[in-house]
Amino acid sequence: MSGLNPQAQEANDIIRKNNPAVYELLSKKGRAIYYPSKGILAQGAAAKNKNINATIGTAYEDDASPMVLPGLANLMNIDRKDVFPYAPSQGINPLRTKWQELIREKNPSLGKTLISLPVTACGVTNALSMTAYMFIDEEDEVILSDLYWENYDLVFGNAYGAEFEYFNFFKDGIFDIESFHNKVCNGPTSKKIVLLNFPNNPSGYSPTPQAANEIVQALEESAKAGNQLVVILDDSYFGLIFEDDVYEESLFARLASLHENLLAVKTDGITKEEYAWGLRIGFITYGIKNGTPELYAALEGKTSGAIRGNISNASHPAQTMMVKALTSSSHETEKARNQHIIKERYNKVKDVLASHREYGTYFEALPFNSGYFMCVRLKNLDTEKVWQRLLDTYSTGVICYAEKNLFRIAFASTPTGTIEQLFNNLYAACKDCAGH
């Protein structure tokens, strides 16, 4: 590719030398991007700790402390230097290393597999967008399930011009491995982009161990056939598992060492895992069989360059706050308390559905076992009319997927004591509309 910045070309050469398949997976933007380590950033680093440093676009007091508004600084019980200066585009190292440590703790199947250091993004949405920047060209196909988070339309379709190729998510109440296998294995040998989201939004489904094995086997078969795959794992709801027969780890743990033709990209964050939606901290982590430190450093650099060129960096105070929270002695106890409440609400949904057989006249639940949500599919009813009736007559809101005759119900945000009333309202709205 001609006209590249020498720093981009240097990173490309490193990637191609260490794994030619990864280089082929890069988009045009991915090949062209670089982290500007030889410009302003390098000169600023060279001036650090000098007697006079007039390099960085940040205002400082005469004593070298950040020049801030006291009324703002007084709102935070954190050292000003860890809040107000710019954070590095790749994120602050204490948070990156801690998150990598947590990935290993939560995914023991990783073993000693070498993975990249997570790059910090501004929430999972930005992590997904920067992954698309790195690997998706206009009109590239993204293979994903027919039940998906609608923001993918904006992130991958509108922003990068991707085309969606859907596999059927459920068949006979279980993951449709046949449909998935056909999408990732059939057709001419080529670059394939696969997007997997577990626990799934909107359905609240995670694969069983058997289904997880079948997904991994299909991807391995595709890679062995000569396809070059980038598998994006949207792990936004990771860890929220409510049944025993569910694969508890991220598929990243298996895919990060599966085959030299398959690059696994784990996108996750503190949003749901750490109950910190507004802090907007996400991560991008790479894994591939026989990955090297040089390969990962080049990918981290390119990803950091993409972030620098889009948002500069994720919030410094949010990153500092998360380091403190994640290393707190009370962290696990606090987190377990929240998960217990969400599981209690999940169990209430299960109990209500089991005790109200009459619901089956108008709707049925899709399989669900994890996450924030569950879905019901309406039977022979106008979904939008029922949705409107539910709002207007029963003062109850759910998300309507009219084209699929589905309602998404967020049990995570619904008090346990109102869950039965929610479903009773839904049943009543259906009954009303069925009579018209």
Helices and strands as residue ranges (DSSP letters): H 6-18, H 20-25, H 28-32, H 40-47, H 70-73, G 80-82, H 93-106, G 108-110, E 119-121, H 123-135, E 141-145, H 151-152, I 153-158, H 159-160, E 163-167, E 170-171, E 174-175, H 177-185, E 191-197, H 209-224, E 228-234, H 252-255, E 262-269, H 270-273, G 277-279, E 282-287, H 293-310, H 316-326, H 331-355, G 357-361, E 363-365, E 373-378, H 383-394, E 399-401, G 402-404, E 406-410, G 411-413, G 416-418, H 419-434
